Amino acid sequence: MKTQYRDLTVVPLNADEDLVIACDSSAGIGAKSADAVSVAPEIMAAYAVRVPLLELLCVGVNLLAAVDTIGNEMEPTGRQLIWGVRQELAQAGYPDLPLNGSTEDNMPTTTTSLGITLIGRLAKTAWRPQTAEPLQVYQLGDPYVGDDVVAHLADIFSYDVIKKLRRFKGVQDLLPVGSKGMRYELGQMAQTQAHPTIHWQVPEDAVQLDQSAGPATVALVGVKRSRAAAIEAAFPELKRLAELEVADV
């Protein structure tokens, strides 16, 4: 029976592995006449695939295939979007990942539109069990959306940083932040980890807590309290956000 883990669909494959599926969509961003944000279609595609890529990489999934659903003609927009998808997959370490998809060649379109689905597999033993130890949660990156993403392309964290954090001893949880903002995603982390008590280390009314992080320009890093000093020394770019604890009974 399939299950839902945050924004991921998890389908048991066998006794040892799960099939894990992530998806996202982007529209109104590109080079067409009615696009709200003007940017090269390749860049739009790269950041559209970034969201499900991070959702899977943050839990350790090994990718098997990708699907693009393009709401535009193949030439030139579709070809540009596909190139952007392939480039981003290569950046993440998957240059030869099988890619299937479709384009809209029956109707003229005035906005750029792209849907992305990624499929991978994960050993059941790779899902990290909950811990009773309090978690120090850090913010990696800053929330950008729309034109701000284009203005800060050089500042957005890489997949290599996520992979290093995933391997770092004491990292209990990694969670990309999208349009719902850090406050919402921290609540998701607290629920998943069964650590419902949140002690904020920034002002609770901080505007950035509810600001969209667009194409996952922020990730939350949940670290066991005993490893907080070690991770701060290894990753000085992390910013303390909150601490999660098991509720008193």
MARBA-3410 file (N, C-alpha, C, O; in Angstrom, 1 decimal):
249
0.8,-1.2,0.0,0.0,0.0,0.0,0.9,1.2,0.0,1.8,1.3,0.8 ~ 0.6,2.2,-0.9,1.4,3.4,-0.9,1.1,4.3,0.3,0.0,4.2,0.9 ~ 2.1,5.1,0.7,2.0,6.0,1.9,2.5,7.3,1.5,3.2,7.5,0.5 ~ 2.2,8.3,2.3,2.7,9.7,2.1,3.7,10.1,3.1,3.4,9.9,4.3 ~ 4.8,10.6,2.8,5.8,11.1,3.7,6.1,12.5,3.3,6.8,12.8,2.3
5.5,13.5,4.0,5.5,14.9,3.6,5.0,15.0,2.2,3.9,14.7,1.9 ~ 5.8,15.5,1.3,5.4,15.7,-0.1,5.8,14.5,-1.0,5.6,14.6,-2.2 ~ 6.3,13.5,-0.4,6.7,12.3,-1.2,5.7,11.2,-1.1,5.0,11.0,-0.1 ~ 5.5,10.5,-2.2,4.7,9.3,-2.3,5.6,8.1,-2.2,6.6,8.0,-2.9 ~ 5.4,7.2,-1.2,6.2,6.0,-1.0,5.4,4.8,-1.2,4.4,4.5,-0.6
5.9,4.0,-2.2,5.3,2.7,-2.6,6.2,1.6,-2.3,7.3,1.5,-2.9 ~ 5.9,0.6,-1.4,6.7,-0.5,-1.1,7.0,-1.3,-2.4,6.1,-1.7,-3.1 ~ 8.3,-1.6,-2.7,8.7,-2.4,-3.8,8.8,-3.9,-3.4,8.3,-4.7,-4.1 ~ 9.5,-4.1,-2.3,9.7,-5.5,-1.8,10.0,-5.4,-0.4,9.8,-4.3,0.3 ~ 10.5,-6.4,0.2,10.8,-6.5,1.6,11.9,-5.5,2.0,12.0,-5.1,3.2
12.7,-5.1,1.0,13.9,-4.3,1.4,13.9,-2.9,0.9,14.6,-2.0,1.4 ~ 13.1,-2.6,-0.1,13.2,-1.2,-0.8,11.8,-0.6,-1.0,10.8,-1.3,-1.1 ~ 11.8,0.7,-1.0,10.6,1.5,-1.4,10.8,2.3,-2.7,12.0,2.7,-3.0 ~ 9.8,2.4,-3.4,9.8,3.4,-4.6,9.3,4.7,-4.0,8.3,4.8,-3.4 ~ 10.0,5.8,-4.3,9.7,7.1,-3.8,9.6,8.1,-5.0,10.4,8.1,-5.9
8.5,8.9,-4.9,8.1,9.7,-6.1,7.9,11.2,-5.5,7.3,11.4,-4.5 ~ 8.5,12.1,-6.3,8.4,13.5,-6.0,8.0,14.3,-7.2,8.4,13.9,-8.3 ~ 7.3,15.4,-7.1,6.9,16.2,-8.3,6.8,17.6,-8.0,6.6,18.0,-6.8 ~ 6.8,18.5,-9.0,6.6,19.9,-8.8,6.2,20.5,-10.2,6.4,19.8,-11.2 ~ 5.8,21.7,-10.2,5.4,22.4,-11.4,5.8,23.9,-11.3,6.0,24.4,-10.2
6.0,24.5,-12.5,6.3,25.9,-12.6,5.7,26.5,-13.8,5.6,25.8,-14.9 ~ 5.1,27.7,-13.7,4.4,28.3,-14.8,4.5,29.8,-14.7,4.7,30.4,-13.6 ~ 4.4,30.5,-15.8,4.5,32.0,-15.8,5.9,32.5,-15.6,6.1,33.7,-15.4 ~ 6.9,31.7,-15.8,8.3,32.1,-15.6,9.0,31.6,-16.9,9.1,30.4,-17.2 ~ 9.5,32.5,-17.7,10.2,32.1,-18.9,10.4,33.3,-19.9,10.5,34.4,-19.5
10.3,33.0,-21.2,10.6,34.0,-22.2,9.4,34.3,-23.1,9.5,34.9,-24.1 ~ 8.2,33.8,-22.7,7.0,34.0,-23.5,6.3,35.3,-23.2,6.6,35.9,-22.1 ~ 5.4,35.8,-24.0,4.9,37.2,-23.9,4.1,37.4,-22.6,4.2,38.5,-22.1 ~ 3.4,36.4,-22.1,2.6,36.6,-20.9,3.3,36.1,-19.6,2.6,36.0,-18.6 ~ 4.5,35.7,-19.6,5.2,35.3,-18.4,5.4,36.4,-17.4,5.7,37.5,-17.8
5.1,36.1,-16.2,5.2,37.2,-15.1,6.7,37.5,-14.8,7.0,38.6,-14.4 ~ 7.5,36.5,-14.9,9.0,36.7,-14.6,9.7,36.3,-15.9,9.5,35.2,-16.4 ~ 10.6,37.2,-16.3,11.3,37.0,-17.6,12.7,36.4,-17.3,13.5,37.0,-16.6 ~ 12.9,35.2,-17.8,14.1,34.5,-17.6,14.3,33.5,-18.7,13.3,33.1,-19.3 ~ 15.5,33.0,-18.9,15.7,32.0,-20.0,15.0,30.7,-19.6,15.0,30.3,-18.4
14.3,30.1,-20.5,13.6,28.8,-20.2,14.5,27.8,-19.5,14.0,27.0,-18.7 ~ 15.7,27.7,-19.9,16.7,26.8,-19.3,16.8,27.0,-17.8,16.9,26.0,-17.0 ~ 16.8,28.2,-17.4,17.0,28.5,-15.9,15.7,28.2,-15.2,15.7,27.6,-14.1 ~ 14.5,28.5,-15.8,13.3,28.1,-15.2,13.2,26.6,-15.0,12.8,26.2,-13.9 ~ 13.6,25.8,-16.0,13.5,24.4,-15.9,14.5,23.8,-14.9,14.1,22.9,-14.1
15.7,24.4,-14.8,16.6,24.0,-13.8,16.1,24.1,-12.4,16.2,23.2,-11.5 ~ 15.4,25.2,-12.1,14.9,25.5,-10.7,13.6,24.8,-10.5,13.2,24.5,-9.3 ~ 12.9,24.4,-11.5,11.7,23.6,-11.4,12.1,22.2,-10.9,11.4,21.6,-10.1 ~ 13.1,21.6,-11.5,13.5,20.3,-11.2,14.3,20.2,-9.8,14.4,19.2,-9.2 ~ 14.8,21.4,-9.4,15.5,21.5,-8.2,14.7,21.1,-7.0,15.2,20.4,-6.0
13.4,21.4,-7.0,12.5,21.2,-5.8,12.4,19.7,-5.6,12.7,19.2,-4.5 ~ 11.9,18.9,-6.5,11.8,17.5,-6.2,13.1,16.8,-6.1,13.2,15.8,-5.3 ~ 14.1,17.3,-6.7,15.5,16.7,-6.6,15.9,16.8,-5.1,16.3,15.8,-4.5 ~ 15.7,18.0,-4.5,16.1,18.2,-3.1,15.2,17.3,-2.2,15.7,16.8,-1.2 ~ 14.0,17.2,-2.5,13.1,16.4,-1.6,13.6,15.0,-1.6,13.5,14.4,-0.5
14.0,14.5,-2.7,14.5,13.1,-2.7,15.9,13.0,-2.1,16.2,12.1,-1.4 ~ 16.8,13.9,-2.5,18.2,13.8,-2.0,18.3,14.0,-0.5,19.1,13.4,0.2 ~ 17.3,14.8,0.1,17.4,15.0,1.5,17.0,13.8,2.3,17.4,13.7,3.5 ~ 16.4,12.8,1.7,16.1,11.5,2.5,17.0,10.4,1.9,16.9,9.3,2.4 ~ 17.9,10.7,1.0,18.8,9.7,0.5,18.4,8.8,-0.6,19.0,7.8,-0.8
17.4,9.2,-1.4,16.8,8.4,-2.5,17.8,8.4,-3.6,18.5,9.4,-4.0 ~ 18.0,7.2,-4.2,18.7,7.0,-5.5,17.8,7.1,-6.7,16.9,6.3,-6.8 ~ 18.0,8.1,-7.5,17.1,8.3,-8.6,17.1,7.3,-9.7,18.2,6.7,-10.0 ~ 16.0,7.0,-10.3,15.8,6.0,-11.3,15.4,6.6,-12.7,15.9,6.2,-13.7 ~ 14.5,7.6,-12.6,14.0,8.2,-13.9,13.3,9.5,-13.6,13.0,9.8,-12.4
13.2,10.3,-14.6,12.5,11.6,-14.6,11.5,11.7,-15.7,11.7,11.1,-16.7 ~ 10.4,12.5,-15.4,9.4,12.8,-16.4,9.1,14.3,-16.5,8.9,14.9,-15.4 ~ 9.2,14.9,-17.7,8.8,16.3,-17.8,7.5,16.4,-18.6,7.3,15.7,-19.6 ~ 6.6,17.2,-18.1,5.3,17.5,-18.8,5.3,19.0,-19.2,5.1,19.8,-18.3 ~ 5.6,19.3,-20.4,5.8,20.6,-20.9,4.5,21.1,-21.5,4.0,20.5,-22.5
4.0,22.3,-21.1,2.8,22.8,-21.6,3.0,23.8,-22.7,2.3,24.8,-22.9 ~ 4.1,23.5,-23.5,4.5,24.4,-24.6,5.0,23.6,-25.8,5.1,22.3,-25.7 ~ 5.2,24.2,-26.9,5.6,23.6,-28.2,7.1,23.1,-28.0,7.8,23.6,-27.1 ~ 7.4,22.0,-28.8,8.8,21.5,-28.7,9.8,22.5,-29.1,10.9,22.7,-28.5 ~ 9.6,23.2,-30.2,10.5,24.2,-30.7,10.0,25.6,-30.7,9.0,25.9,-31.2
10.7,26.5,-30.0,12.0,26.2,-29.3,11.9,26.0,-27.8,12.8,25.5,-27.2 ~ 10.7,26.3,-27.2,10.6,26.3,-25.7,10.8,24.9,-25.1,11.6,24.8,-24.2 ~ 10.2,23.9,-25.7,10.4,22.5,-25.1,11.8,22.1,-25.1,12.3,21.5,-24.1 ~ 12.5,22.3,-26.2,13.9,21.9,-26.3,14.7,22.6,-25.3,15.6,22.0,-24.7 ~ 14.4,23.9,-25.0,15.2,24.7,-24.1,14.9,24.2,-22.6,15.8,24.1,-21.8
13.6,23.9,-22.4,13.3,23.4,-21.0,13.9,22.0,-20.8,14.5,21.8,-19.7 ~ 13.9,21.1,-21.8,14.5,19.8,-21.6,16.0,19.9,-21.3,16.6,19.2,-20.5 ~ 16.7,20.9,-22.1,18.1,21.1,-21.8,18.4,21.5,-20.4,19.3,21.1,-19.8 ~ 17.5,22.4,-19.9,17.7,22.9,-18.5,17.5,21.8,-17.5,18.2,21.7,-16.5 ~ 16.5,20.9,-17.7,16.3,19.8,-16.9,17.5,18.9,-16.8,18.0,18.5,-15.8
18.0,18.6,-18.0,19.2,17.7,-18.1,20.4,18.3,-17.4,21.2,17.6,-16.8 ~ 20.6,19.6,-17.6,21.7,20.2,-17.0,21.7,20.2,-15.5,22.7,20.0,-14.8 ~ 20.5,20.4,-14.9,20.3,20.4,-13.5,20.5,19.0,-12.9,21.1,18.8,-11.9 ~ 20.0,18.0,-13.6,20.2,16.6,-13.2,21.7,16.2,-13.2,22.1,15.5,-12.3 ~ 22.4,16.7,-14.2,23.8,16.5,-14.2,24.5,17.2,-13.0,25.4,16.6,-12.4
24.1,18.4,-12.7,24.6,19.1,-11.5,24.4,18.3,-10.2,25.3,18.3,-9.3 ~ 23.3,17.6,-10.1,23.0,16.8,-9.0,23.7,15.4,-9.0,23.6,14.6,-8.0 ~ 24.5,15.1,-10.1,25.2,13.8,-10.2,24.4,12.8,-11.0,24.8,11.6,-10.9 ~ 23.5,13.2,-11.8,22.7,12.2,-12.6,22.7,12.7,-14.1,21.6,13.0,-14.6 ~ 23.8,12.7,-14.7,23.9,13.1,-16.1,23.2,12.2,-17.1,22.8,12.6,-18.2
23.0,10.9,-16.7,22.5,9.9,-17.7,21.1,9.4,-17.2,20.7,8.3,-17.7 ~ 20.5,10.1,-16.3,19.2,9.7,-15.8,18.2,9.6,-17.0,18.0,10.5,-17.7 ~ 17.4,8.5,-17.1,16.4,8.4,-18.1,15.4,9.5,-18.0,14.9,9.7,-16.9 ~ 15.0,10.1,-19.1,14.1,11.2,-19.1,13.0,11.0,-20.1,13.3,10.9,-21.3 ~ 11.7,11.0,-19.7,10.6,10.9,-20.6,9.7,12.1,-20.5,9.9,12.9,-19.5
8.8,12.3,-21.4,8.0,13.5,-21.3,7.1,13.7,-22.5,7.0,12.9,-23.4 ~ 6.5,14.9,-22.5,5.5,15.3,-23.5,5.5,16.8,-23.7,5.8,17.5,-22.7 ~ 5.1,17.3,-24.8,5.0,18.7,-25.1,3.6,19.0,-25.6,2.8,18.1,-26.0 ~ 3.2,20.3,-25.7,1.9,20.7,-26.2,2.1,21.3,-27.6,2.5,22.5,-27.7 ~ 1.9,20.6,-28.6,2.1,21.0,-30.0,0.8,21.3,-30.7,0.8,21.5,-31.9
-0.3,21.1,-30.0,-1.6,21.3,-30.7,-2.2,22.8,-30.6,-2.9,23.2,-31.4 ~ -1.8,23.4,-29.4,-2.3,24.7,-29.2,-1.2,25.8,-29.0,-0.2,25.4,-28.4 ~ -1.4,27.0,-29.4,-0.4,28.0,-29.1,-0.5,28.4,-27.7,-1.6,28.4,-27.1 ~ 0.7,28.8,-27.1,0.7,29.1,-25.7,1.4,30.5,-25.5,2.3,30.8,-26.3 ~ 1.1,31.2,-24.5,1.7,32.5,-24.2,2.4,32.6,-22.9,3.1,33.6,-22.6
2.4,31.5,-22.1,3.1,31.4,-20.9,3.9,30.1,-20.9,3.5,29.1,-21.5 ~ 5.0,30.1,-20.2,5.9,28.9,-20.1,5.3,28.0,-19.0,5.0,28.5,-17.9 ~ 5.3,26.7,-19.2,4.7,25.8,-18.2,5.5,24.5,-18.2,5.8,23.9,-19.3 ~ 5.8,24.0,-17.0,6.6,22.8,-16.9,6.2,22.0,-15.6,6.2,22.6,-14.6 ~ 6.0,20.7,-15.8,5.8,19.8,-14.6,6.9,18.8,-14.6,7.4,18.4,-15.7
7.4,18.5,-13.4,8.5,17.5,-13.3,8.1,16.4,-12.3,7.6,16.7,-11.2 ~ 8.3,15.2,-12.6,8.2,14.0,-11.7,9.5,13.3,-11.7,10.1,13.0,-12.7 ~ 10.0,13.0,-10.5,11.2,12.2,-10.3,10.8,10.9,-9.5,10.0,10.9,-8.6 ~ 11.4,9.8,-9.9,11.2,8.5,-9.3,12.5,7.9,-8.9,13.5,7.9,-9.6 ~ 12.5,7.4,-7.7,13.7,6.7,-7.2,13.4,5.6,-6.2,12.3,5.3,-6.0
14.5,5.0,-5.7,14.3,3.9,-4.8,15.2,4.1,-3.5,16.2,4.8,-3.6 ~ 14.7,3.6,-2.4,15.4,3.8,-1.1,15.2,2.6,-0.3,14.2,2.0,-0.1 ~ 16.4,2.1,0.3,16.3,1.0,1.2,15.5,1.3,2.4,15.6,2.4,2.9 ~ 14.7,0.4,2.9,13.9,0.7,4.0,14.7,1.0,5.2,14.2,1.8,6.1 ~ 15.9,0.5,5.3,16.8,0.8,6.5,17.3,2.2,6.4,17.9,2.7,7.4
17.2,2.9,5.2,17.7,4.2,5.1,16.8,5.3,5.7,17.3,6.4,6.0 ~ 15.6,5.0,5.9,14.7,5.9,6.6,15.2,6.1,8.1,15.2,5.1,8.8 ~ 15.5,7.3,8.5,16.1,7.5,9.8,15.1,7.4,10.9,14.1,8.1,10.8 ~ 15.3,6.5,11.9,14.3,6.4,13.0,14.2,7.7,13.8,15.2,8.4,13.9 ~ 13.1,7.9,14.5,13.0,9.1,15.3,13.9,8.9,16.5,14.3,7.8,16.9
14.3,10.1,17.1,15.2,10.1,18.3,14.5,10.9,19.3,13.8,11.9,19.0 ~ 14.7,10.6,20.6,14.2,11.4,21.7,15.0,12.6,22.0,14.6,13.5,22.8 ~ 16.3,12.6,21.4,17.2,13.7,21.7,16.6,15.0,21.1,16.2,15.0,19.9 ~ 16.7,16.2,21.8,16.3,17.4,21.2,17.0,17.7,19.9,18.2,17.3,19.7 ~ 16.4,18.4,18.9,17.0,18.7,17.7,17.2,20.2,17.5,16.3,21.0,17.7
18.5,20.6,17.2,18.8,21.9,16.9,18.5,22.1,15.4,19.1,21.3,14.6 ~ 17.7,23.0,15.0,17.3,23.2,13.6,18.0,24.4,13.0,17.9,25.5,13.6 ~ 18.6,24.3,11.9,19.4,25.4,11.2,18.7,25.7,9.9,18.1,24.9,9.3 ~ 19.0,26.9,9.5,18.5,27.4,8.2,19.7,27.4,7.2,20.7,28.1,7.5 ~ 19.6,26.7,6.1,20.7,26.8,5.1,20.1,27.6,3.9,19.0,27.2,3.4
20.7,28.7,3.5,20.2,29.5,2.4,19.3,30.6,2.9,18.9,30.7,4.1 ~ 18.8,31.4,1.9,17.9,32.5,2.2,16.7,32.3,1.2,16.8,31.8,0.1 ~ 15.5,32.8,1.7,14.3,32.6,0.9,14.2,33.6,-0.3,14.2,34.8,-0.1 ~ 14.2,33.1,-1.5,14.1,33.9,-2.7,13.0,33.3,-3.6,12.7,32.1,-3.6 ~ 12.3,34.2,-4.3,11.2,33.8,-5.2,11.2,34.8,-6.3,11.5,35.9,-6.2
10.8,34.3,-7.5,10.6,35.2,-8.7,11.9,35.8,-9.1,12.9,35.2,-9.3 ~ 11.8,37.2,-9.3,13.0,37.9,-9.8,14.2,37.8,-8.8,15.3,37.9,-9.2 ~ 13.9,37.6,-7.5,15.0,37.5,-6.5,15.9,36.3,-6.8,17.1,36.3,-6.5 ~ 15.2,35.2,-7.2,16.0,34.0,-7.6,17.0,34.3,-8.7,18.2,33.9,-8.6 ~ 16.5,35.0,-9.7,17.4,35.3,-10.8,18.6,36.2,-10.3,19.7,36.1,-10.8
18.3,37.1,-9.4,19.3,38.1,-8.9,20.3,37.4,-8.0,21.4,37.9,-7.8 ~ 20.0,36.2,-7.5,20.9,35.6,-6.5,21.3,34.2,-6.9,21.5,33.3,-6.1 ~ 21.3,33.9,-8.2,21.7,32.6,-8.7,23.0,32.1,-8.1,23.1,30.9,-7.8 ~ 24.0,33.0,-8.0,25.3,32.6,-7.5,25.3,32.3,-6.0,26.3,31.7,-5.5 ~ 24.3,32.7,-5.3,24.2,32.5,-3.8,23.5,31.3,-3.3,23.5,31.0,-2.1
22.8,30.6,-4.2,22.0,29.5,-3.8,22.8,28.2,-3.6,23.6,27.9,-4.4 ~ 22.5,27.5,-2.5,23.4,26.4,-2.1,23.3,25.2,-3.1,22.3,25.1,-3.8 ~ 24.3,24.4,-3.1,24.5,23.4,-4.1,24.0,22.0,-3.6,23.7,21.8,-2.4 ~ 23.8,21.1,-4.5,23.5,19.7,-4.1,24.6,19.0,-3.3,24.3,18.2,-2.5 ~ 25.8,19.4,-3.6,27.0,18.8,-2.9,26.9,19.2,-1.4,27.2,18.3,-0.5
26.4,20.4,-1.0,26.3,20.7,0.4,25.2,19.8,1.0,25.4,19.3,2.2 ~ 24.1,19.6,0.4,23.1,18.7,0.9,23.6,17.3,1.1,23.3,16.6,2.1 ~ 24.4,16.8,0.1,24.9,15.4,0.3,25.9,15.3,1.4,25.9,14.3,2.1 ~ 26.7,16.4,1.6,27.6,16.4,2.8,26.9,16.4,4.1,27.3,15.7,5.0 ~ 25.8,17.2,4.2,25.0,17.3,5.4,24.4,16.0,5.7,24.3,15.5,6.8
23.9,15.3,4.6,23.2,14.0,4.8,24.2,13.0,5.4,23.7,12.2,6.2 ~ 25.5,13.1,5.1,26.4,12.1,5.6,27.0,12.5,7.0,27.6,11.7,7.6 ~ 26.7,13.8,7.4,27.3,14.3,8.6,26.7,13.6,9.9,25.5,13.5,10.0 ~ 27.6,13.1,10.7,27.1,12.4,11.9,26.2,13.3,12.8,26.6,14.4,13.1 ~ 25.0,12.9,13.1,24.2,13.7,14.0,23.0,14.4,13.3,22.1,14.8,13.9
23.1,14.5,11.9,22.0,15.1,11.2,20.9,14.1,11.1,21.0,13.0,10.6 ~ 19.8,14.5,11.7,18.6,13.7,11.9,17.6,13.9,10.8,16.9,13.0,10.4 ~ 17.6,15.1,10.2,16.5,15.4,9.2,17.0,16.6,8.3,17.7,17.5,8.8 ~ 16.6,16.5,7.1,16.9,17.5,6.1,15.6,17.8,5.4,14.9,16.8,4.9 ~ 15.2,19.0,5.2,13.9,19.3,4.6,14.0,20.6,3.8,14.2,21.7,4.3
13.8,20.5,2.4,13.8,21.7,1.6,12.5,22.6,1.9,11.5,22.0,2.2 ~ 12.7,23.9,1.7,11.6,24.8,2.0,11.2,25.4,0.6,12.0,25.9,-0.1 ~ 9.9,25.4,0.4,9.4,26.0,-0.9,8.4,27.2,-0.6,8.7,28.1,0.2 ~ 7.3,27.2,-1.3,6.4,28.3,-1.3,5.7,28.5,0.1,5.2,29.7,0.3 ~ 5.6,27.5,0.9,4.9,27.7,2.2,5.8,28.3,3.3,5.3,28.7,4.4
7.1,28.4,3.1,7.9,29.1,4.0,8.5,28.2,5.1,8.1,27.1,5.3 ~ 9.4,28.8,5.9,10.1,28.0,6.9,9.3,27.7,8.1,9.4,26.6,8.7 ~ 8.4,28.5,8.5,7.5,28.2,9.7,6.7,26.9,9.4,6.6,26.0,10.3 ~ 6.1,26.9,8.2,5.3,25.7,7.9,6.2,24.4,7.8,5.8,23.4,8.4 ~ 7.3,24.5,7.2,8.2,23.3,7.0,8.8,22.9,8.4,9.0,21.7,8.6
9.0,23.8,9.2,9.5,23.5,10.6,8.4,22.7,11.3,8.7,21.7,12.0 ~ 7.2,23.1,11.1,6.1,22.3,11.7,6.0,20.9,11.2,5.7,20.0,11.9 ~ 6.3,20.8,9.9,6.3,19.4,9.3,7.4,18.6,9.9,7.2,17.4,10.1 ~ 8.6,19.2,10.1,9.7,18.5,10.7,9.4,18.1,12.1,9.6,16.9,12.5 ~ 8.8,19.0,12.8,8.4,18.7,14.2,7.4,17.5,14.3,7.5,16.7,15.2
6.5,17.5,13.4,5.5,16.4,13.4,6.1,15.1,13.0,5.8,14.1,13.6 ~ 6.9,15.1,11.9,7.6,13.9,11.5,8.5,13.3,12.5,8.5,12.1,12.7 ~ 9.2,14.1,13.3,10.2,13.7,14.2,9.5,13.5,15.6,10.2,13.1,16.6 ~ 8.2,13.7,15.7,7.5,13.6,17.0,8.2,14.5,18.1,8.3,14.1,19.2 ~ 8.6,15.7,17.7,9.2,16.7,18.6,8.3,18.0,18.5,8.8,19.0,17.9
7.1,18.0,19.1,6.2,19.0,18.8,6.5,20.4,19.5,5.9,21.4,19.2 ~ 7.4,20.4,20.5,7.7,21.6,21.2,8.7,22.4,20.5,9.9,21.9,20.3 ~ 8.4,23.6,20.0,9.3,24.4,19.2,9.8,25.6,20.1,8.9,26.4,20.5 ~ 11.1,25.7,20.2,11.7,26.9,20.9,12.4,27.7,19.8,13.4,27.4,19.4 ~ 11.7,28.8,19.5,12.3,29.7,18.4,13.5,30.4,18.9,13.6,30.9,20.0
14.5,30.5,18.0,15.8,31.2,18.3,15.9,32.5,17.4,16.9,33.2,17.4 ~ 14.8,32.8,16.7,14.6,34.0,16.0,13.3,34.6,16.4,12.4,33.8,16.9 ~ 13.0,35.8,16.1,11.7,36.4,16.5,10.6,35.6,15.7,10.6,35.4,14.5 ~ 9.5,35.2,16.5,8.5,34.4,15.8,7.7,35.2,14.8,7.1,34.6,13.9 ~ 7.7,36.5,14.9,7.1,37.3,13.9,8.0,37.8,12.7,7.6,38.7,11.9
9.1,37.1,12.6,10.1,37.5,11.5,9.4,37.2,10.2,8.9,36.2,9.9 ~ 9.5,38.2,9.3,8.9,38.1,8.0,9.4,36.9,7.2,8.6,36.3,6.5 ~ 10.7,36.6,7.4,11.3,35.6,6.6,10.7,34.2,6.9,10.8,33.3,6.1 ~ 10.2,34.0,8.1,9.6,32.7,8.5,8.5,32.3,7.6,8.3,31.1,7.4 ~ 7.7,33.3,7.1,6.6,32.9,6.2,6.8,33.3,4.8,5.9,33.1,3.9
8.0,33.8,4.4,8.3,34.1,3.1,8.5,32.9,2.2,9.1,31.9,2.7 ~ 8.0,32.9,1.0,8.2,31.8,0.1,9.7,31.7,-0.2,10.4,32.7,-0.4 ~ 10.2,30.4,-0.2,11.6,30.2,-0.6,11.6,29.7,-2.0,12.6,29.0,-2.5 ~ 10.5,29.9,-2.8,10.5,29.6,-4.2,11.0,28.2,-4.5,10.4,27.2,-4.0 ~ 12.0,28.1,-5.4,12.4,26.8,-5.8,13.4,26.2,-4.8,14.6,25.8,-5.2
13.0,26.1,-3.6,13.8,25.5,-2.5,15.2,26.1,-2.4,16.2,25.5,-2.5 ~ 15.1,27.5,-2.2,16.4,28.2,-1.9,16.8,28.1,-0.5,17.8,28.7,-0.1 ~ 16.0,27.5,0.4,16.3,27.2,1.8,16.1,25.8,2.1,15.2,25.1,1.5 ~ 16.9,25.2,3.0,16.7,23.9,3.5,16.9,24.0,5.0,17.7,24.7,5.5 ~ 16.0,23.2,5.7,16.1,23.1,7.2,17.0,21.9,7.5,16.8,20.8,6.9
17.9,22.0,8.5,18.8,21.0,8.9,18.5,20.7,10.3,18.8,21.5,11.2 ~ 18.0,19.5,10.7,17.7,19.1,12.0,18.9,18.2,12.6,19.1,17.2,12.0 ~ 19.6,18.7,13.6,20.7,18.0,14.1,20.5,17.7,15.6,20.0,18.5,16.4 ~ 21.0,16.5,16.0,20.9,16.2,17.4,21.7,17.2,18.2,22.8,17.6,17.9 ~ 21.1,17.6,19.4,21.7,18.7,20.1,23.1,18.4,20.5,23.9,19.3,20.5
23.5,17.2,20.8,24.8,16.8,21.1,25.8,17.1,20.0,27.0,17.1,20.3 ~ 25.4,17.2,18.8,26.3,17.5,17.6,26.2,18.9,17.1,26.7,19.2,16.0 ~ 25.5,19.8,17.8,25.3,21.1,17.3,26.6,21.9,17.2,26.8,22.5,16.1 ~ 27.5,21.8,18.1,28.8,22.5,18.0,29.6,22.0,16.9,30.3,22.7,16.2 ~ 29.6,20.7,16.6,30.4,20.1,15.6,29.9,20.5,14.2,30.7,20.8,13.3
28.6,20.6,14.0,28.1,21.0,12.7,28.3,22.5,12.5,28.5,22.9,11.3 ~ 28.2,23.3,13.5,28.4,24.7,13.3,29.9,25.0,12.9,30.1,25.9,12.2 ~ 30.8,24.2,13.4,32.2,24.3,13.0,32.4,23.9,11.6,33.2,24.5,10.9 ~ 31.7,22.8,11.2,31.9,22.3,9.8,31.2,23.0,8.8,31.6,23.1,7.6 ~ 30.0,23.6,9.1,29.2,24.4,8.2,28.9,25.7,8.7,27.7,25.9,9.2
29.8,26.7,8.7,29.6,28.0,9.3,28.5,28.8,8.6,28.0,29.8,9.2 ~ 28.0,28.4,7.4,27.0,29.1,6.7,25.6,28.8,7.3,24.6,29.5,7.0 ~ 25.5,27.8,8.2,24.2,27.5,8.8,23.8,28.5,9.9,24.7,29.1,10.6 ~ 22.5,28.9,9.9,22.0,29.8,10.9,21.0,29.1,11.8,20.1,28.5,11.4 ~ 21.2,29.4,13.1,20.3,28.8,14.1,18.9,29.3,13.9,18.7,30.5,13.8
17.9,28.4,13.9,16.5,28.8,13.7,15.6,28.5,14.9,14.9,29.3,15.3 ~ 15.7,27.2,15.4,14.8,26.8,16.5,15.4,25.5,17.1,16.3,24.9,16.5 ~ 14.8,25.1,18.2,15.1,23.8,18.8,13.8,23.1,19.0,12.8,23.7,19.4 ~ 13.8,21.8,18.7,12.6,20.9,18.8,12.9,20.0,19.9,13.9,19.3,20.0 ~ 11.8,19.8,20.8,11.9,18.9,21.9,10.6,18.0,21.9,9.6,18.4,21.4
10.8,16.9,22.5,9.6,16.1,22.8,8.8,16.8,23.9,9.3,17.3,24.9 ~ 7.5,16.8,23.7,6.6,17.5,24.7,6.7,16.8,26.0,6.8,15.6,26.1 ~ 6.6,17.6,27.1,6.5,17.1,28.4,5.2,16.3,28.7,4.2,16.7,28.2 ~ 5.3,15.2,29.4,4.1,14.4,29.7,3.9,14.4,31.2,2.9,13.8,31.6
END
